[in-house]
Amino acid sequence: LLGRFRHSTAAIPDGLLVTDSTGNIEWANKSATTLLGVSDKRDRGQRVENLIRNPLFIQYWQNVSGDDFVVLPAPVSNERTLEMRSVRFGDGHRLLIARDATERQRVEKMRRDFVANVSHELRTPLTVLSGYLENMDRDQEHLPPRWHRPVSSMRDQVGRMHGLVEDLLLLARVETDTEASDLEPVGAPELVQQVHSDSVVLSAESQHAIEREVDELVDIRGVPSELLTVFSNLASNAVQHSPPGTRIAFRWARCADGVQFEVVDSGEGIAPEHLARLTERFYRVDSGRSRAQGGTGLGLSIVKHILEKHGARLEIESELGKGSTFRCVFPSDIVIEREPRLRVVSG
C-alpha cells in the first residue's frame, strides 16, 4: 500500500508538500522538486519559508485562510508561474499544492493585451462617428424628418460603445497593474460626500431618499482616482436598480477589519444563485434591463480588481424583495487616523 501511494504521488504533476504544525517539511513528492526545488530526502525537517524565499509566498504562508491562493514565479525558474494553495488538515498539519500555471497565465495575458489593443483602436473611429452624429443632431432642422430618430438612436449606441471601450481599457489596466506601491492618503470621507452629491443629481428624476453616514476621522491610503471609480460604480448601480422614491444609504465607518464603505439599497434584490458570479466580466442578472440602463457588465469586475490591489475585498449581501448591500472592506494596515478638526463657533 505504501509503495502504491509513493508511485501514485510521484505521477501527480502538481507539487505536493506536507509540513507539521510548526512549518517543518515532513514529505514532498517528485513534482515538488521540479516545481519548487524541494527534495523529500534532502530537505525533510527544514522550514518551508527557508526554502521558498519569495516575499509574497512568505506573506501568504503566514496569513493564509480559507480558499486563498497565491500566484508567483517558480523558485527554480522565473520563466514558470505557479499557483500555490495551502490546505490545513489533522493536528495543525498543512498541505502545500503547487500547480504549473505558466500556460494559463500566458493565455490570460494574450487575452488582456488583445482586448486592450482592440479597445484602443476602436477609440478613433468612435470619436469620428460621434462627432459627425453630434453635428447632425445639433442641426436637425436641415435633416429630413425621417432621419431624426435614426440619428438620435445612432448617437445613443455610439455613446454606449464609448462607455464599453473605456471600461474595457480601465479593466485591462487594473488587471495588469496589481502593485500597491503608489498608495497615498485618499481623502475618503470627501470622496463619499462627492459620490453622494453626484448620486443626488443622478437620481433627480427618480427622487430616491439618499442618505450618507461618514466617519470624518478615518481615512485610508490608496489611489484616489481608482477608489472614486469604485465608490461611483457602486453608488450608480444602487441608483439605477432601485425603484423611484426608495431609500439608498452610503456609509463610511470603522469595522472589525479596518474600515468599510457600504452601499445599501431598497431594490428588487438578487437571487442567491447570482451572487457568486456578479463580479464576472459581462455577467448580468437581468441582461435586458442592464442594457436598457446603459450598463456594460464590467463595473463590478473593475471594482473587484481595484479592491484587490488595495488589499481589500468586496462583500455582497442580498435578498429578493429586500434590497442589497455592497460592502468594500479595507484592511487596517492602510487605515489613517485623522486628527479631530477644531470648529470655531461664533456667538
Backbone hydrogen bonds, N-H to C=O, Kabsch-Sander energy under -0.5 kcal/mol:
donor,donor_aa,acceptor,acceptor_aa,energy
5,F,1,L,-2.2
6,R,2,L,-2.2
7,H,3,G,-2.3
8,S,4,R,-2.5
9,T,5,F,-2.5
10,A,6,R,-1.8
11,A,7,H,-1.0
12,I,8,S,-0.6
12,I,9,T,-0.5
15,G,98,A,-2.7
17,L,96,L,-1.8
18,V,27,W,-2.9
19,T,94,R,-2.6
20,D,24,N,-2.4
23,G,20,D,-1.7
25,I,46,Q,-3.0
26,E,18,V,-3.4
27,W,18,V,-1.5
29,N,16,L,-2.1
32,A,29,N,-0.6
33,T,29,N,-0.7
33,T,30,K,-0.9
34,T,30,K,-1.2
35,L,31,S,-2.9
36,L,32,A,-2.1
37,G,32,A,-0.8
37,G,33,T,-0.7
38,V,32,A,-1.5
39,S,37,G,-0.5
43,D,39,S,-2.2
44,R,40,D,-0.5
45,G,25,I,-2.8
46,Q,43,D,-2.3
48,V,23,G,-1.9
50,N,47,R,-1.0
51,L,47,R,-0.6
51,L,48,V,-0.9
52,I,48,V,-2.3
53,R,51,L,-0.7
58,I,54,N,-2.4
59,Q,55,P,-2.4
60,Y,56,L,-2.3
61,W,57,F,-3.4
62,Q,58,I,-2.0
63,N,59,Q,-1.3
64,V,60,Y,-1.6
68,D,65,S,-1.5
70,V,84,M,-2.3
72,L,82,L,-2.1
74,A,77,S,-0.8
74,A,80,R,-2.3
76,V,35,L,-0.8
77,S,74,A,-0.9
80,R,77,S,-1.3
82,L,72,L,-3.0
83,E,99,R,-2.7
84,M,70,V,-3.2
84,M,82,L,-0.6
85,R,97,I,-2.3
86,S,68,D,-0.6
87,V,95,L,-2.6
89,F,93,H,-2.5
92,G,90,G,-1.4
93,H,89,F,-1.2
94,R,19,T,-1.9
95,L,87,V,-3.2
96,L,17,L,-3.4
96,L,94,R,-0.5
97,I,85,R,-3.0
97,I,95,L,-0.5
98,A,15,G,-2.8
98,A,96,L,-0.5
99,R,83,E,-2.5
99,R,97,I,-0.5
101,A,81,T,-2.9
101,A,99,R,-0.7
102,T,81,T,-0.5
105,Q,101,A,-2.6
106,R,102,T,-2.2
107,V,103,E,-2.5
108,E,104,R,-2.4
109,K,105,Q,-2.3
110,M,106,R,-2.2
111,R,107,V,-2.4
112,R,108,E,-2.4
113,D,109,K,-2.7
114,F,110,M,-2.6
115,V,111,R,-2.6
116,A,112,R,-2.6
117,N,113,D,-2.6
118,V,114,F,-2.8
119,S,115,V,-2.5
120,H,116,A,-2.3
121,E,117,N,-2.3
122,L,118,V,-1.7
123,R,119,S,-0.8
123,R,120,H,-0.8
124,T,120,H,-0.6
126,L,122,L,-2.0
127,T,123,R,-2.2
128,V,124,T,-2.2
129,L,125,P,-2.6
130,S,126,L,-2.7
131,G,127,T,-2.2
132,Y,128,V,-2.2
133,L,129,L,-2.5
134,E,130,S,-2.3
135,N,131,G,-2.0
136,M,132,Y,-2.4
137,D,133,L,-2.7
138,R,134,E,-2.4
139,D,135,N,-1.5
140,Q,137,D,-0.8
142,H,139,D,-1.4
143,L,140,Q,-1.7
147,W,144,P,-2.5
148,H,145,P,-1.3
149,R,145,P,-0.5
151,V,147,W,-2.3
152,S,148,H,-2.0
153,S,149,R,-2.6
154,M,150,P,-2.6
155,R,151,V,-2.2
156,D,152,S,-1.9
157,Q,153,S,-2.2
158,V,154,M,-2.6
159,G,155,R,-2.4
160,R,156,D,-2.1
161,M,157,Q,-2.2
162,H,158,V,-2.3
163,G,159,G,-2.1
164,L,160,R,-2.1
165,V,161,M,-2.7
166,E,162,H,-2.5
167,D,163,G,-2.2
168,L,164,L,-2.4
169,L,165,V,-2.4
170,L,166,E,-2.2
171,L,167,D,-2.7
172,A,168,L,-2.4
173,R,169,L,-1.9
174,V,170,L,-2.5
175,E,171,L,-2.1
176,T,172,A,-1.4
177,D,173,R,-3.0
178,T,176,T,-1.5
183,L,180,A,-0.6
184,E,222,G,-2.5
186,V,220,I,-2.2
191,L,187,G,-1.9
192,V,188,A,-2.6
193,Q,189,P,-1.9
194,Q,190,E,-2.4
195,V,191,L,-2.8
196,H,192,V,-2.3
197,S,193,Q,-2.3
198,D,194,Q,-2.5
199,S,195,V,-2.3
200,V,196,H,-2.0
201,V,197,S,-1.6
202,L,198,D,-2.5
203,S,199,S,-2.0
204,A,201,V,-1.5
207,Q,203,S,-2.3
208,H,203,S,-0.6
209,A,246,T,-2.3
210,I,208,H,-1.1
211,E,209,A,-0.6
211,E,248,I,-3.2
213,E,250,F,-2.4
215,D,252,W,-2.3
216,E,214,V,-0.9
218,V,215,D,-1.1
219,D,336,I,-3.2
221,R,334,I,-2.2
222,G,184,E,-3.1
227,L,223,V,-2.4
228,L,224,P,-2.3
229,T,225,S,-1.6
230,V,226,E,-2.0
231,F,227,L,-2.7
232,S,228,L,-2.7
233,N,229,T,-2.4
234,L,230,V,-2.1
235,A,231,F,-2.3
236,S,232,S,-2.9
237,N,233,N,-2.1
238,A,234,L,-1.8
239,V,235,A,-2.1
240,Q,236,S,-2.7
241,H,237,N,-2.1
242,S,238,A,-0.5
242,S,239,V,-0.6
245,G,206,S,-1.7
246,T,243,P,-1.7
248,I,209,A,-2.5
249,A,264,V,-2.7
250,F,211,E,-2.1
251,R,262,E,-2.5
252,W,213,E,-2.9
253,A,260,Q,-2.1
255,C,258,G,-1.8
258,G,255,C,-0.6
259,V,330,F,-1.8
260,Q,253,A,-2.9
261,F,328,C,-2.1
262,E,251,R,-2.9
263,V,326,F,-2.6
264,V,249,A,-2.7
265,D,324,S,-2.6
268,E,241,H,-0.7
274,H,271,A,-2.0
275,L,271,A,-0.7
275,L,272,P,-0.7
276,A,272,P,-0.6
277,R,274,H,-1.4
278,L,274,H,-0.6
278,L,275,L,-1.1
280,E,277,R,-1.9
282,F,297,G,-2.0
283,Y,280,E,-1.6
283,Y,297,G,-0.6
290,S,286,D,-2.4
291,R,287,S,-2.2
292,A,288,G,-1.9
293,Q,289,R,-1.5
294,G,291,R,-1.5
295,G,290,S,-2.7
302,I,298,L,-2.4
303,V,299,G,-2.3
304,K,300,L,-2.5
305,H,301,S,-2.0
306,I,302,I,-2.3
307,L,303,V,-2.4
308,E,304,K,-2.2
309,K,305,H,-1.8
310,H,306,I,-1.2
311,G,308,E,-1.5
312,A,307,L,-3.1
313,R,329,V,-1.7
315,E,313,R,-0.5
315,E,327,R,-3.0
317,E,325,T,-2.6
319,E,323,G,-1.8
321,G,268,E,-3.4
322,K,319,E,-2.6
323,G,267,G,-0.6
323,G,319,E,-0.5
325,T,317,E,-3.2
326,F,263,V,-2.5
327,R,315,E,-3.0
327,R,325,T,-0.5
328,C,261,F,-3.1
329,V,313,R,-2.5
329,V,327,R,-0.6
330,F,259,V,-3.2
330,F,328,C,-0.6
332,S,257,D,-1.2
334,I,331,P,-1.4
335,V,332,S,-1.3
336,I,219,D,-3.4
338,R,217,L,-2.8
338,R,336,I,-0.5
343,R,341,R,-0.5
344,V,342,L,-0.5
345,V,343,R,-0.6
346,S,344,V,-0.6
